[in-house]
Amino acid sequence: MFQNNFIKNEVEKIKEELIEIRRRIHENPELSMEEYETSDFIVKKLKEFGLENIEKIGKTGVVALIEGKGERCIGIRADIDALPLSENTKLSFSSKKEKVCHACGHDIHTTCLLGVAKILNENKEKLLGKVKLIFQPAEETGVGAKYMIENKALENPVPEVIFGLHCWPNVEAGKVYHRHGEMSAASDTFKIIIEGKQGHAAHPYKAVDPIMIAGNIIVGIQNIISREVSPLESGVITISTIHGGEVINVIPKTVEIQGSIRTLSNEIREYVHKRLEEVACGIAETYRGKAIVQINKKTPNVVNEEKISNLIEKACKDILGEENYIYNPVPSMGSEDFAYYLQKIPGAMFRLGCGYKDKENYPLHSDMFNANEECITTGVISLLAIVNKLYEE
């Protein structure tokens, strides 16, 4: 369909334009489900690029279709939302908004997909099928993919496969970082409300102390991972908030604990949920209190489909060179709502290196995260190469 040199030359031609687009998006970040200006900007650029089949999905999602010669359809997804975090990079194009910034690289993802849109639409007479471009809101809150699916983003036509990329600052720009199989963890949240009996701090025997119970529950549930889950499996239980009491000489009536659960398999996921409730309720009862456990199932884990994942590896090695393809040996305990698409159609994700070679690279979700813009051309080249390879199959 497209020769590798053709793809590289076409991307090189629009490199500066893509950097301008990225900086425009970076300066104007918007939170999950509030990406009104971002989605309007995406639609504006798509129209400038000559696309005609563009649809708003709900309030802030965008889907565009590029129609080539055949009836087969491939989907590519990019997330567009930012984080509730103040940027501290001091870049000339830093976020213009307080407590909102693109600290996870979604501005890069969006730019890469816009670059794909421009090049594919200009050369659609060579395209052997259709490509559906999915610009998704609210990945950071884990609801965006589900929202897009519920609002028919995967219909008319239904893509036979879907894929996408995500920035990775631990890997130098110009390279991709990819693995087969399990890629990221399921993400769930929990709340434990511990009910005791209020009393005077001087007379704890007349009360039921929920703070003491909470301390024992915190220790107890950490043993679920360390003593009940095989070290060859993966799981994390993190206590992230604890609230209880207001007066220094009063034992409170209740304490509330909240936290996060991360797992890589459905079996371990269900086991951890069950044991979390059993341990919390059992410990509370032992100390004459009561625990109410609420578990909120959120994002499933991402498991890259074997055939598509292998194809991503081959496409990236062919066009970037084997030295610029790095195999990722371990999955991440972070989450990705791309998993919801994989419950509907086969697909896979890969990491896009966005780090600098000779300077410190801050992690994703840091107020100092600063993606190396050289990664943009690599991202567009990789996405186009994967489309090419899929249509050669």
N, C-alpha and C positions, 0 to 999 in steps of 0.2 A: 504494500500500500504506500508507505512513505519510506524512503531511504534514510539511514541514520544521519548522514551528512545534511540532508535536506532539513530534517527536524532541528538539528543543531544550528544551522544557518538561520532558519526562521525564528528561532528563539533568540538568537544573538541580535537580530534586527530590532527586536522590541524590548531589549533588556532595560534600557533607560526608562522607557514608558512604564514598564512593570515596577521599577523602583519608585517612580512617581506615584503610581497607584497604591503601592504598599504604604508609602509615607502618608498619603492622604487618609487611608484607612486607620493607620496607627495613631495619627493625631486626633482622630475622632472616634474613640472607642465607645461601645454601648453595651450595657449589661444584657443578660439573657432575657429574651422576649421583649426587649426594648430597642431592638436593632433597626429602628425606623429609617434613620438617615443612611445607615450602612446598606440596607436592602434597596433603598431608592438609588443609591450610588451604583450598586451592582446592576440594577435594571438599566440605568443610564448608560453605563459602559457597554453592556451587552447590545443595546440598541446602536451605539456608536460603532460597534464591531460588525453590525449588519445582521444580527440575529433577529428573527421575527417571532418565533414561537417561544414566548417568555410568559411565565405565569407566576403571580404572587400566591404563595401558599400561606393561608391565614394572614396574620398581620405583618410578619417579618421574614418568612421563608421565601425563597425564590427557586423556581425550577425553569430551566431552559432546555430546549431540544434542538440539536443539530441533526438534520436529516441528510444522510448520504444515499447511496444507491440501494442498499438492501433493507430488509425488514428486521434483522437482528438489532438488539438494543443493549448498550452497555451503560452502566451508571457510574458516575464519579461524584463523590461527596466532599464538600469542604464546610467546616464550621465557621461561623462569623462573629460569635459573641466574645466579649472581653470579661475581665475579672474585676471584682470590687476591691481594687488595690490602687494606691497612689504610686505613680511611676517615679523612680529615683535615678534614671539613667543619665539625665542631663543632655540627652540628644537634642539636636536642633529641631527635630520633629517629634519630640516627646508628646505624650497625651496632653491635650488642652483641658482635660476634665479632672477635677479632684476626685480621688478615690475610685477611678475607673482607668484601667489600662490593659493593653494587649500583652499580658505577661505569660501567655501560653502559645503565642505564635499563630493565632487564628487569622491575623492580618496577612501572614505569609501564606497560609493555606488558601485563603480567599483569592489572593493575588495570583497564585499558581493556577487556580482553576479558571480565572479570567484570562490568563495567558493561553491556556488550552482552548478556551472558547474562541478567542480571536484567530488563532492559527487553524483550528479545525474548520471554522466557518469559512475562512478564506480559501480553504482547499477541500471543501465538502464534495466536490465532484470526484475526488479520489477516495473518499470515505466509503467503505464497503457496508455500512449500516448506519444506525442511529447512535448518538451519544447523548445521554440525559445528564445534565449538569445540575447538581443538587447543592444549593447554598443553604445550609441548615442553621437555624438559631439555637441558642440554649443548650449547647453541649456541656457547658460548665455546670449546669444544674441537673444534667442527666435526663432532661425531659424533651429536648429538641428533636431527636430522631423519632421518638414515639409520636410526637406531635406531627411531624412531616408525614409519617406513615398513615396516621389516622386521617390526615387531610389529603390522602390519595396521591402523595408525591411519587409513589412507586407504580402508579397506574397510568394507562393510556400514553405510551406503551409501558409494559412491565419490563424492566431490565433483566437480562438473563444472568448478569453478574454485577457486582458493585465493588468498587475499591476506592481507596483514598490514602492520604499521607498525613503524618504528624511530625512537627519539628522535634529535633533531638539535639540539645546543645552539647552533649558529651561527645558528639561525633563531628568532625570538621566538615564545614561546608564543601560541597563538591562530591560528597559520598552519601550513600544510603546505608541504612542499618535495618536489617530485616530478619525475621525468624518465621518458621513454619509452626503450625499448631497453636497452642495457647500463647496469646500475646499480652493480654491484660486481664486484670482480676474483676470479678463481680464486686460491686460496691453496695453495701447495705448500711442502714443506720439503726440505732436503737436508743431507747429511753427507758430508764429504770426509775420508777418513783418508789421510794422507800418510806413506808409509813411507820412511825413509832408512836410514842406518847410524850407529850410536852411535859417538861418539869424544870425544877430549879437545878442550876449547875452544881450546887452544894449537896444535892440529894439525888444522885443519878439512879439509886436503887428504887426510887419511887417513880421513875420515868422509864421509857424505852428509847434508847439513844439511837436515832437513825444515822448519825454521823459515824458512830462506831460500827454500825451494821454496814454502812457504805464502804468503810475501809476494808472490812473483811470480804465484801463482795468484789471489790476491785482486785484484791489479791487472788480470790477464788477464781474469777473468770480468766485471769491471765494463765492459770494452770491448765485451762482447756487446750490452749495451743501448745504449751510446753510439755504437757504430760498426757494428753489424750489424742493428739494429732501426730501422725507419723512425721518424723523429720524429713522424709522424702516427699511429703505433701507441703502445701503452702497455705498459710492463713495468718491473718493479723486481726487482733482486737485492740482497738485504741480507745481509751477514755479521753475525751476531748473537753468535756465541761462537767463541773460539779458545783451544785448550788444548794446551800442549806444554812439556815440560821440567820438571825439579824441582830440579836442582842447577846452581849458577851457572857452574861450569867444565866442564860436560858437555854436549856436543851430543846432544840426545835422539834416540831411534830413531823416534818417531812424533809427529805433530801432528794434531789433529782440529779441523776447521772445521765450523760449522753455520750455517745461515741460512734465509732465506725467499725464495720466488719469488712474485711477483704478476703476473698477466697478464689481459688483457681479451678475448682470443680464443683458440680452441683451436689455431689455426695458430701463433700466436706462442708459446703455451704449449709445444707440442711442439718447436718450434725451439729455444727457450731450454734446455729439458731436454737436448736432443741436444748443443748446443754447450757447455753447462756441463761435461758429461762429457768431450767431446773436448778442450776447453781445459785442464781440470785434469789429465787423463791425459797430454796432450801436453807440458805444461810440466814435470810431474814427471819424465817420461822424459828430457826435454832435460837436466835436471840430475841424471841418474843415479838418480832415485828412482822411486817408484811411487805412484799415487793410486787409491784405491778410492772410487768415487762412488755414493752411495745417494740416490735421489730418491723422496720419499714424496708421491704425488699425494693431495691432500686435497680441499678444497671447490671445486666448479666455480664459474664466474662466474654471477651473477644477470643474466638478460636478461628484462626485463618484456615480457610478451606484449602485442602492440599493442592489440587490442580491449579487453582488461581494463584496461590502463594508461590508455587514452583515457577509459574509463568512470570510472576513479578521478578523473581530472582533472575531468570534467564534474560528477560527484557532489559533489566538494569545492567547486568553484566555486559550484554551485547553493546549497549550504547554508551555506557560510562567507562567500561573497562573493568576487568575482574578486580583490579586493585582498589577500585572505588565502591565495591560492594563488600560490606562487612556483615558477616553472619552474627546475629544477636543470640547468644547461647541461653539466655534466661528470659522468661516473661517478666512483665512489670506488675507490681501490686497496685499500680494506679488503675483507674477505670476509664472507659471510653463508651459513650452511648451508641457508637457505631455498631455495637453488639445487637441492637434491635433490628437493624437492617439484615443482619446475618440470620435472624430468626425467620426471615421472609424469603431471602434469596442468597445464593452462594456469594462469597466475597472474601476480601482480605485487605489488611492495612500494612503499610510499611513506614519506617521512620526516615525522616529527611534530616541529614546532618546539617546543623546550622551554627556550629561552633567556629571559633577563631583558632588559628594554629598557635599563635604566640602571645596570647593574653588570657586572662581569667574568663571562664565561661560560667555565668551564674545559671542556676537551675530554673526550670519551668516553675511558674507561680512565685518567682522572686521579683521584688520591686526593681531589681537591677538586671533582670533578664534582657538580653540584647542580641537578637538574632543577626547573624552575619548575612547581609543581603545577597551575597554571592550564591546562597542556597536557592534563590528564587529560580534562576535559570535551570539548575539541576532538577528542581521540582517539576517544572514545566516539561523539560526534556523527558524525565522519567515517566510522567503521566502519559505523554504522547506515545512513548515507546511501548507502554503497556497496552494502550488502545490498539496500537499497530499489531502487537503480538497476539492479542485476543482475536483480532479479525483474520490473522493468518492461520489460526487453529482450524 
